[in-house]
Amino acid sequence: MVSIKICGVRETATCDLLLKLRVNWVGLVFYPASPRFLSVTQARQLPDYGKEGLLRVGLFVRPKLDDIKRILDKVRLDILQLYCSDKQAAIIREEIGLPVWLARGVKTRDDLLEPSQVDGMVIEAPFYESDTRPGGNGRKFDWSLTKNWNPAKPWLLAGGLTPDNVQEAIQQSGTEAIDVSSGVESEPGKKDPILIQQFVKNARQEYNCE
C-alpha cells in the first residue's frame, strides 16, 4: 500500500479523519509565511495519534536549532522535514536526534543527488524567486524524472498532487510514498475532508494496480 502524508493540518477533525483512513504521516507547518502555519499553542491542541500509527512530521524552513528545540519542548514530533542546506540538515539531525527528511526541488535528474546524512527526501517542484514559500505552492514537475530512481534513502513525491492526478503521478514517478497539502484544500490552509478521502482512495487504488 502506498504511504501517504497529508501536510499543513490545523484542525482536530482532520487528524481524526487521517487516523480513520490509516494515513501514515500528518504534517505540521512551523513556518509563519505559510497559510498552514501552526503556533505552538495551536499544535498542542491537536490530538497526538503517534501510538496509533499516525506519525507527526514538523516542517521547518531555514530553521535555527534553538527554534526547533523550543517547539520540541512543547510539541512531540516524530520526524523533521527541513528546507535548508544538506549541511545544516545534517547538523540538526545530529543535535536533535530525530529522523530528518530534506525537501528538494528538482528540475532535472541531476538534482536527485542524495544527501548522505539525512533519513529521507521530499521531492517536489523547484523553488522560484517569485515564490513566497519553498513548498506548498501546488506546482508539479516532470514526474518521470524519478522513474526507476532507486536511492538508498526513502523518499516522498510532493508538489501539485490532487485526487484527480495522484494515480498518474504514482504511475509516472514510480514513488511508493506521496505528500499532499494544497491539493486537498477548499481554500489555502483549510483541509477538505471529501478531497482527502478521495485522494487517499485514488492513491491506493493506483498503487494496488501496479
C-alpha positions in Angstrom: 0.0 0.0 0.0 1.3 3.5 -0.9 2.4 5.6 2.1 0.6 8.9 2.4 1.4 12.2 4.1 -1.2 15.0 4.5 0.7 18.2 5.2 -0.5 21.5 6.7 -3.1 20.1 9.0 -4.5 22.6 11.5 -7.7 21.0 12.8 -8.6 18.2 15.2 -11.3 16.8 12.9 -8.7 16.4 10.1 -6.4 14.5 12.4 -9.3 12.2 13.4 -10.0 11.6 9.7 -6.4 10.8 8.9 -6.3 8.2 11.7 -9.5 6.6 10.4 -8.1 6.5 6.8 -4.8 5.0 8.1 -2.7 7.8 6.7 0.9 7.4 7.6 2.0 10.9 8.4 0.4 14.2 9.4 2.4 17.3 8.6 2.5 20.3 11.0 3.9 23.5 9.5 6.0 25.7 11.7 6.7 28.4 9.1 5.0 31.7 9.7 4.8 32.7 6.0 2.6 29.7 5.2 -1.2 29.8 5.3 -0.9 26.5 7.1 1.3 27.8 9.9 0.7 26.5 13.4 1.7 28.2 16.6 3.0 26.1 19.4 -0.3 26.7 21.3 -2.3 25.5 18.3 -0.1 22.5 17.7 -0.6 21.4 21.4 -4.3 21.4 20.9 -4.2 18.8 18.2 -4.6 15.1 19.1 -1.4 13.1 19.1 -2.1 9.7 17.4 1.5 8.6 17.2 0.9 5.5 19.2 -1.9 4.6 16.8 0.5 4.9 13.8 -0.2 8.5 12.6 3.3 10.0 12.8 3.9 13.7 13.2 6.2 15.5 10.7 7.2 19.0 11.7 8.0 21.2 8.7 10.7 24.0 9.2 12.2 26.4 6.7 15.8 27.5 7.2 15.4 26.9 11.0 17.7 27.7 13.8 18.5 24.9 16.2 17.0 26.9 19.1 13.7 27.4 17.3 13.3 23.6 16.8 14.3 22.9 20.4 11.8 25.4 21.6 9.0 23.8 19.7 10.0 20.3 20.7 9.9 21.3 24.4 6.1 21.7 23.9 5.1 19.6 20.9 6.0 16.0 20.3 7.3 15.3 16.8 8.4 12.0 15.1 10.2 13.5 12.0 11.6 16.8 10.9 11.0 18.0 7.3 13.6 20.7 6.5 14.0 23.3 3.8 17.7 24.1 4.3 21.1 23.1 3.0 22.4 19.5 3.2 25.0 20.6 5.8 22.5 22.3 8.0 20.1 19.3 7.9 22.9 17.0 9.0 23.8 19.3 11.9 20.2 19.5 13.0 19.8 15.7 12.8 22.9 15.2 14.9 21.8 17.8 17.5 18.1 17.0 17.8 18.3 13.2 17.4 15.1 12.8 15.3 14.9 11.5 11.7 15.3 14.2 9.1 13.7 14.5 5.7 15.3 17.0 3.4 13.0 18.8 0.9 14.5 19.2 -2.5 13.1 20.8 -5.7 14.1 19.2 -8.9 14.3 20.5 -12.5 16.5 17.7 -14.0 17.6 14.2 -12.9 20.9 15.8 -11.8 19.0 17.4 -8.9 18.3 13.9 -7.5 21.7 13.7 -5.7 21.2 12.0 -2.3 22.4 13.8 0.8 24.3 11.2 2.9 23.4 12.3 6.4 19.6 12.5 6.4 16.9 9.8 6.6 14.8 10.6 3.6 13.8 13.2 1.0 10.7 15.0 -0.2 11.0 15.5 -3.9 9.0 18.4 -5.4 8.9 21.2 -7.9 11.8 23.7 -7.8 11.7 27.0 -5.9 11.5 30.2 -7.9 12.4 33.7 -6.7 8.8 34.8 -7.1 7.6 32.2 -4.6 6.7 33.3 -1.1 7.5 29.9 0.4 9.6 27.0 -0.7 6.9 24.4 -0.8 3.1 24.1 -0.7 2.7 26.1 -3.9 0.7 23.4 -5.7 3.2 23.2 -8.6 4.0 20.0 -10.4 7.3 18.9 -12.0 8.2 16.3 -14.5 7.3 13.1 -12.6 9.1 10.9 -15.0 12.4 12.2 -13.6 12.2 9.8 -10.7 11.1 6.8 -12.7 13.5 3.9 -12.0 15.3 6.1 -9.4 16.5 3.9 -6.6 18.0 5.9 -3.8 19.4 4.4 -0.6 17.0 6.5 1.4 13.2 6.6 1.3 11.5 9.5 -0.5 8.1 11.1 -1.0 6.7 12.7 -4.1 5.2 16.1 -3.5 4.1 19.2 -5.4 0.8 19.7 -7.3 -0.8 16.4 -6.3 -4.6 16.2 -6.3 -7.2 13.5 -6.2 -7.5 13.8 -10.0 -3.8 13.3 -10.8 -2.4 11.2 -8.0 -2.9 7.9 -9.9 -0.9 9.3 -12.9 1.7 10.8 -10.6 2.4 7.4 -8.9 2.5 5.6 -12.2 4.8 8.1 -13.9 7.2 8.7 -11.0 7.4 5.2 -9.5 7.0 6.5 -6.0 5.9 4.5 -3.0 5.1 7.5 -0.8 3.2 10.7 -1.5 2.8 14.1 0.2 -0.1 16.4 -0.4 -1.1 19.8 1.0 -2.9 22.4 -1.2 -4.4 19.6 -3.4 -6.8 18.6 -0.7 -7.9 22.1 0.4 -11.1 24.0 -0.2 -9.0 27.2 0.4 -5.4 27.9 1.5 -5.0 26.3 4.9 -8.4 24.7 5.0 -8.4 21.0 4.5 -11.4 19.5 2.8 -12.5 16.0 4.2 -14.1 15.0 0.9 -10.9 15.8 -1.1 -8.8 14.0 1.5 -10.9 10.8 1.3 -10.9 10.9 -2.5 -7.1 11.4 -2.6 -6.4 8.5 -0.3 -8.8 6.2 -2.2 -7.4 7.1 -5.6 -3.8 6.8 -4.4 -4.3 3.4 -3.0 -6.2 2.1 -6.0 -3.5 3.1 -8.3 -0.8 1.6 -6.2 -2.6 -1.7 -5.9 -2.9 -1.9 -9.7 0.9 -1.6 -10.3 
